[in-house]
């Protein structure tokens, strides 16, 4: 009996021994060790570089050539410099598309970070909850042990039957088994926490939680951000498609052929445009606009559902607080008994 009691107290008190980790420390460790975090950061950097390349201005072209026989070939192209400035918004359309694509990558990064945070917080809360359950079970074990000893004294005095002593012994042993079982669950939860942190170092305990209710921004949810980014991309595609039929403007500085001793230089202006594409551009623009409209409707639907989910979560939190207060009152009553 004494050995069982000592074992239960040792197991229950084990959660305060060794190194204790806090929730901010666990989250910081996850950001340092979970490889998905730097992978998401690299994806953002790559997207930023891709956007810079996509929105760069038209290149400056230098050409030089020669022909083996005078009068053959494009002799006015022996030496030239050409530049095609964007006067009709193609670069602006490309910049808008790159910005939308970058916003999508930012949404994916946020989803990754929130997934890591959710993994850590879920494991941390599980470890903390099981540790508190172990403490509560140890308290109930003490109550069961005290009740058993009191019943044993009364049995020795002949005041209670043996069956009542047996019942209290069974309850005491069952309470001790519960403590051992919960301690095993606590150790398993701590190992899951280490896995969520991306480290092999298993903490021996977790500190008490001190969580404040965060300010919720439904529009910053990753799923909402992703659909919003897709909608922005569709709008950018519509703008880019509309610019397909815009004229091409080119400035060229030409030198006379190498065979010309006068070495004359001239400036050429070229304006080229498509007369018609048989409805291709119009169809592309309509398709992109319809897709953007559909995605915008999805954004509104997601935000409504997300707000409803937040309201439901608030009700569940209030219910959990009420149950917690009731359970604590029951525990205090059991200890006083």
Buried (B, 14 or more C-beta within 10 A) or exposed (E): EEEBBEEBBEBBEBBEEEEBBBBEBBBEBBBEBBEBBEEBBEBBEEBBEBBEEBBEEBEEEEEEEEBEEEEEBEBBBBBBBBBBEBEBBBBBBBBBBBBBBBBBBBBBBBBBBEBBBEBBBBBBBBBBBBBBBBBBBBBBBBBBBBBBBEBBEBBEEEEBEEEEBEBBBEBBBEBBBBBBBBBEBBBEBBBBBBBBBBBEEBBBBBBEEEEEEEEEEBEEBBBBBBBBBBBBBBBBBBBBBBBBBBEBBBEBBBBBBBEEEEEEEEEEEEEEEEEEEEEEBEEBBEBBBEBBEEBBEBBEEBBEEBEEEEEEEEEEEEEEEEEEEEEEEEBEEBEEE
